[in-house]
C-alpha cells in the first residue's frame, strides 16, 4: 500500500480498514509511523478534528491539522474544511479521557511532513503524478498530490483547447494525472495538457466527411472555433446565433496536418450543461522531458520543454 497518495485514496483499502478496526494493529501502526486515513466527523470549537477510527475515537489537535497551521502560514479553513472528508494522519499517542475511554492522538501535519520529505520534495519538472481535484477557481484548479498537499494547475495548462473555467474539465474529487510544471520556493505548479495527446493523435479519431459533436469555444468575425476533443479544435464558417459554450454538431470538411487545421461546417447548436468526464490520457510514462504537440511536418512548432 503506497502511503503518499491524494487524501481519500487509502481510506477504502483493505489494509487501512483492517488497521482502523484493530487496537492491536493501530498500536503497530503507531510504532511504524504508518500513514493511515479515516473520516473527520467533527471540528470542535477549538478547531480540533474528531476522527472516526472504527475501533476508537481519534483526535487531531488544531496545530496538528495541517502543515502551516502551527506557524500561522496556513489558515484554519484548511482544518475546518476537512469535516466529512478523509484525512491522512499518523498516530502520535494513545490517551484516556475523563471517563476512562481510550482514544488516539493523531497528527495530519506529521503525515504531510513525511509525504513532503519522502515524496513531494523529490519531484522534478516533467514527473507525472496522481492527483485529486480539491477545488476550482476561475484561474485554475487545485489538486492534492499527496496526503492533502495541494498544488495549482493554472487554467491555461489544463488543455490545448481554451476553456472559460476549470469546471468545464474537472469536478471536485475527480482523480487525474498531472505533470510537474515548475518547482519554485517549495511551490509546485502542475500542467495537464501534455497528457491529452498531440494534434495528430487526436485528429486520428476523426475523418473528413463525418458529422461529429463539438463545443463552441470562441466566436470570431471570421468564424467559430469548435472543440472536438480537449486537445483539438477546428474552425467553422460563421453562422448566425452561434454562441460560445454551446454544444455543436459539425461536419468535417477537411483535415490538414501540415497546417494543423481542421475545417468545419456547423450543422446545429444548442445550449449545453457541462458534465466533465474523466480525461482520456495518451501518455502512460512516469516522466516526460518534452511534449511536441504540433505535427513534425507542420511549419508551426508547439512544444513544451520541462527543465
N, C-alpha and C positions, 0 to 999 in steps of 0.2 A: 504494500500500500504506500504510494508516494505521499509524502507529507505536504509538499509545497504546491498545493493546488488552490484555485479560487475557492473562497468560502462557499460551502454548500455541496461541494463535490465529495466530501468524505462522509457526510452525515448518514447516508443510507447504505454505506458499505458494510458488509457483514462483520468485518473485523472491528470497526468502530462501534457498531451496535453491541457486539459481544462484550467489549470492554466496558461500555457505559452501564451495562446491566449486571456487572460483577464487581463487588467491592474489592475482591482479591486482585482482579485484573486492573482495576483503577489504581491500586497501590503499586503494581508493577509498572504501569504507565507513568506514574509519578517518578519512580526511581529511574526510569529510562528517559525522562523528559520528553515523552512522546506527544506529538500534536494530535489532539482529538477535536471532534466537533459535536455540538449539541445546540438545541434551540434556546435562545434567550426569550423568556416569557414575561419578565417584568423589569423595568428600570425604576428603582425606588426614588424617593425624594432627594437622596444624596447622590443620585446617578450611579449607584451600584447596579450591575446587571445580575439578575437571578436566572440561573440556567437549570433546565430540567435534564438531569443526567440519567433518569430512569431509576437507578438504584438508590440515589440520594440527590439532595439539592446541591447545586453549585453556586458559588458567589464570585463574581468578578468585581473587585473594588474599582471605583471610578478611575483611579490613577493607573490601573492595570487594563483599562478598557480599550486602549489603542495607543500605538506609538505616537508620541507628541502630546498626549494629554498631560502627562506628568510635568513637562516643561512649559506648557501653555501654547505650544506652536500649533496644536490642533484643537478645535473647539469641541465642546461636549456633544454636539449633534452627531459626532462620529460614534458616540456610545448610545445615545438615545435612539438613533435610527436603526439600531440592531434588534430592537424588540420585535419578536415574532419572526426572527430570521436566524439562520445558522450562524454560530460564532466559532472560530478556531481558538484553541487555548491549550496551555499546558497546566498541569496540576502543581500548585505551589506547596500545598499542605492539606491536612485533614484537621478539622476543628470540631468542637462540640458546643452547641448553643446552650442558652439558659435552661432549656427544657431537657437537656441531655441528649439531643438528637445530633447525630454526626452529619457534617456537611463538608464539601470540598471547597477549598480556597483556590481559585483559578486565576490565570493571567493570559489575557489575549495579547497584551503587549509583548510578553516573552515569546509567544508563538510567532508573532510578526517579526521580532528581532531575530529569531532563529531562521526564519524564511529569508529575511533580508541578508543576513550574513552568509548563509549556505547556498542561496539560490539567486535572489534578485541582484545582489551586488556583483555577481559573476556574469550577468547578462551583458552581451555586446551587440552593437548595431548589426542587424541582419539576422539575429536569432529569432526563431519562430516559436511562439509560446501559446499556451492555452490561456484563455481569458474569459471572464463572465461580465456582461454589461451590468453596471451598478446604477447609473443614472445618465440622463441625456440632457444636454443643453443645446442652445441654438448654434454654439460654436464648436461642438464636438461631443464625443461620447467618452464617459469614464468607465474603465474596466478594471476589475480585480484580477491581478496577475499572480496572486498567491497569498493566502491567509489574510485577506482583506487589505492588502497593499494595492493601492489604486493608481493607475496611470491614465493619462489623457490621450485620446485619439482625435486629433483635430479633424473637423468636418471635411476638409479638402483631401484627407488621406483615406477616407472611407471607401471611395470607389472612384474610378476614372470619370464615370458619368456624374455630373454635378447634381447635388440634392439641396433642398431648402433647409432640411432639418434631419438630424440623425435618426429620428423616429421613422423615417421612410425606409431605413435599412434594418434597424435593430429594435428590440423590445427589452425592457429591464429584465434581467435574469437569463437572457439568451447566452448560450455558450458559443464562443467564436474562437478563431485563431487570429493572431496578430503578429506583426513584425516589429522588433525593437528598432525604432527610427533614430532616436537620439538618447544619450545619457549625459545630462549636464547638471552638475552640482547636486547629484543624488536624485534628480527628477528624470523620470523616464517618459518619453513620448512614443506613442505607437503609430503604426501605419497598418493598412488593411488591403488597399487596392492591389498591391503586388501579388496577392494570393488568389485573386479573382480571374486570372488568365490574361494572356496577351490579346491584342486585337485579332490576330489570326485564329487563336484558339477559340475565341468567342464567335467570330464570324463563321467558323466551320459548322456551327449549328444551324446556319441559315442558307437558303438557296434563292437565287433570283427567280421571280415568278410566284413565290409563296406570299400568302397574306398571313401576317402574324400579329401577336399582341405586343403593345409597347406602352410607354408612359411619356407624355409630352413634358419635356424638361425645360424648354425655353422657346419663346416665340419671338422671332426677329422679323424685320421688314422684308428679309429675303427668304424666309421660310421658318419651319419649326424643327427643332431638334427633338428626336424621339428616341428614348432609351429602349433598346431591345434586350439588354442584359446590363447588370451593374457596371460592367467594363466595356460596354459597346453601345454606341448611339449612331443614328443616321439622320440625314437632313431630308425633310419632306417639303414638298411645294406648299406654298401658303394656302390656307383655306379659312374662310370666314368662320368666326365664332370659336375657333380653337383656342383653348386656354392652358396655361402651364398647370401641371398636376393632373390633367385628365388622362384617363385610360384611352388608348387609341388602337384601332385596327388599321394596320398599314400594309400596303402592297410593296414588295421589294422589287424595284426596277432593275437595280444593278449593284454589284459588289465589286469594288475596285481596290485590291490590296496595295498596289503600287502608289496609290494616292490616299490610302487609308480612309476610303469613303464608302458609304452605303447610301444610295439614292432611294427615297421612299415616296409613296403617294398615300396620303391619309384617306382611308375609306370612311371611317366613322370615329367619333369621340364621345365619351360620356364621363360624368363625374365619378371619382374613384376614392374609396377609403382605403388607406394603406393597411395591409396585413402582412408585415415582414415575415419572410420565411428564412430558415437557417441558410446561410450563404453556401454556395457551391464553390469548393476550392479546387484549383488546378495544381497546387503545389503541396507535396507531402514531405518535403525536406524539413530538417530541423534548423537549417541556416541557409541564407542566400547572401551572396556578396553584391549582386546586382540584379536588376529586372529590366529587360528590354521589352517595352510594350509594343512599339511600332514594328511592322514587318521589316525584314532585312533589306528588301528591295525598295523600300519607301524612302524618298528624299528627306522626309521629316523624321527625326530621331527623337523618341521619347523614352527616357531611361532613368531609372533610379539607381544610384550608387550608394551602397551602405558602407560607411567608413568609420 
